[in-house]
Amino acid sequence: MSTSQTPVSAAGPDWVALVREKVESLRFGVVQIVVHDRKVTQIERTEKTRLDAPVAGSGSRRELT
């Protein structure tokens, strides 16, 4: 799992394009928008890597997060 934080200038709607870019490049995870005094100040992206791994002694598959 990796986390990246991007400081954002709230001078214009550029943060919307940045959020769109973060979401489009993400397969599993979370994009968080941090707001202070009604202004977007930070965008956080947490990405998860999911692995399908066989469980020992079982025919089923298990997802790890």
SULZI-V411226 format. One record per pair of residues at least 12 apart in sequence whose ideal C-beta (glycine too) atoms are under 7 Angstrom apart, sorted by the first residue. I is the first residue (numbers start at 1). J is the second residue. If there is no record, write none. Layout:
((I;J) (I;J))
This chain:
((1;46) (1;47) (1;48) (2;47) (3;44) (3;46) (4;45) (5;42) (5;44) (6;18) (6;42) (6;43) (7;42) (8;40) (8;41) (8;42) (8;43) (10;39) (10;40) (10;41) (15;40) (15;43) (18;43) (19;31) (19;33) (19;43) (22;43) (22;45) (26;45) (26;47) (28;47) (28;48) (28;50) (29;45) (29;46) (29;47) (29;48) (30;46) (31;43) (31;45) (32;44) (48;65) (50;63) (50;64) (50;65) (51;64))
